[in-house]
Amino acid sequence: MDSMMGMVPFLDQPVMLHSDRDPGECTMTPEQCAYKSQYWVNWYQADHRYSLPTVAFFLTAIVLFATGHFLSGIAPQRLQRSAIWSRSVSFLRFLSYKSWRVAGWNTQSLGVFLLGGAGLVFFLAMTLGPHPYYWPNTKEISYGGSPPIATRTGFMALASLPFLIILGAKANPITALTGISHEKLNIWHNWVAWAMFVLALIHTFPFIIVHVKKGDLVMTWKTGGVWVTGVVALIAQAWLTFMSVPWIRNRYYEFFKGTHFFMAMVFMIFFFLHCDFRMSSWDYFIATAVIYTLCWLYSQCRTYFEHGFKHKARLFAVTENILKITIDTSMEWAPGQHIFLRFLTCGAHAFTSHPFTICSVSQKGKKNQLQFFVKCRGGMTGRLMSLALKNPDAQVPVLLDGPYGGIPQGRLVDFERNLIIGGGAGAGLTLSMVEEFVQLSHLRPKDEMKVIVATRDAGMRFWYLQALEDIAHRHSKDETIPRLSIHIHETFSEEVGREPGTEDLKLEAGAKIQSVVSKECSQLTTEMFGVHFFSGRPDLPAITHQMADQEGASVGVVVCGPSSMHHDVCEAASAEQSKIMAKKPGSARELWLHTENFS
């Protein structure tokens, strides 16, 4: 191993795991020696002074959330019904739900900003607090070649690396400890990446400034391998960071995903070489490799050993842009969970997996069927739609990875009143909630559920009612399901954002679909599930407030849809938390909100 590492020209020789911490004998005056070796600027202890506190900061945040998750699971009912518990939980939920909408974009929640602000204060304090920023070197006296501000930011960026990688993994120990699903941790993956990038820039430019002043920048670049590895790592890091900006990532998702892992590999290799085993720097790469490998192996073992190669996906084109995918399986999952599917028949897409929210409910010990209703947007989903149109009821081999995220098992059963909201392709999520309610209605005869679905698709009525018929058939239901109502709001007849001539086509398509529905879906289905149709967008804040307008009630809200829908529901949910904290008359005892990103 040492001989192989010795062949790498960018590494000092001989290659070791840790470099020597012995500074040697100081030949300067006692005052200068003390200045050079003071606590915050001693180069030979920089990893201990800056890397370890950074690790401690991240671990503290994880422990706090893990403790809250643990306590919420073991707290007795008597404590949970107490006023102090209710107000404390409502305050934390207010921080989690409160957000703003700016120029058509949803901001992160207030709680995310506060935690991010704590991180900002920590990194600013550790970067700008200690002095000096630069060594007062002269031609006669040299305290060191690495500016203190560059040293400290470099080691803080290094210590952030394991957390950056773990936060981006689908199966990771942070999710296991805190109960926060991986897709909700992704915002921290992005924010830690930005923190690392800014720290890397602050680490880089002081070296440039020092060597420009000395007049040897070009010579240092030509003779210093550490500069080459650092610049390559920084370029790869800049690509990874800027390409992950949401509007770029979402618009060019296939390209983003295809390049992200390659550039991440380039970054890791050159960052590793750049650190050149200084002090304990390589320990952080070892920790990153071990933890990420375990996360990756866990995911792969579930795919290949638990789920195997046996699954086939059936494809049905239910409308011109909605694809139904069904997979027979023996696996089990919770309502609202999503799973990553890798279709082995889509060319280059066979090497990538994509998340889809499961629209059906599993039954323990029985043969189950995964169902997905997918809105085709081109790329892999467009390819699948083409297969379904060419060959109705086509079957393609598929690999499963999951399930992940979703609503904790039995969580909705904890609430007396449930509001389920779906928009666009997110309507598929509501089906799993409806099915769970039908499945468990005999256990909670007083509970009620209201489902709100908003769609621009004129054909949605057909496939949604057909899915309800399938639910009734699976659970042998032939009578009205009490305390269940489903309101379908068809927005394709609205004037907003309509191009000339488009509306007539949509209304004509809607009329044809309704004709088909009247033949295919009996009146019994709409009566059985309490289905009502409306024209125009639903007033989601008013509906949310109405559900919570019952003193002492416990309310669960689930939403999956476009960002504007998420914002409206989150705003209403945060307003209800304020009422609960103030103990206003007529307010609910609690209101819990779950937002689902995939559809």
JOCORLIN-V933509 format. One record per run of one state. SS is the DSSP state (2 for helix, 1 for strand, 0 for the rest). FROM is the first residue (numbers start at 0). LEN is the number of residues. If there is no record, write none. Layout:
# JOCORLIN-V933509
SS,FROM,LEN  SS,FROM,LEN
This chain:
# JOCORLIN-V933509
0,0,1  2,1,5  0,6,23  2,29,7  0,36,6  2,42,32  0,74,2  2,76,4  0,80,2  2,82,15  0,97,3  1,100,2  0,102,2  1,104,2  0,106,3  2,109,19  0,128,19  2,147,20  0,167,5  2,172,6  0,178,3  2,181,33  0,214,2  2,216,7  0,223,1  2,224,19  0,243,2  2,245,6  0,251,1  2,252,23  0,275,5  2,280,27  0,307,4  1,311,6  0,317,4  1,321,8  0,329,8  1,337,6  0,343,3  2,346,5  0,351,2  1,353,4  0,357,10  1,367,8  0,375,3  2,378,12  0,390,3  1,393,11  0,404,7  2,411,3  0,414,2  1,416,7  2,423,17  0,440,7  1,447,8  0,455,4  2,459,15  0,474,9  1,483,7  0,490,11  2,501,19  0,520,2  2,522,6  0,528,2  1,530,5  0,535,4  2,539,9  0,548,5  1,553,7  0,560,2  2,562,20  0,582,7  1,589,7  0,596,3
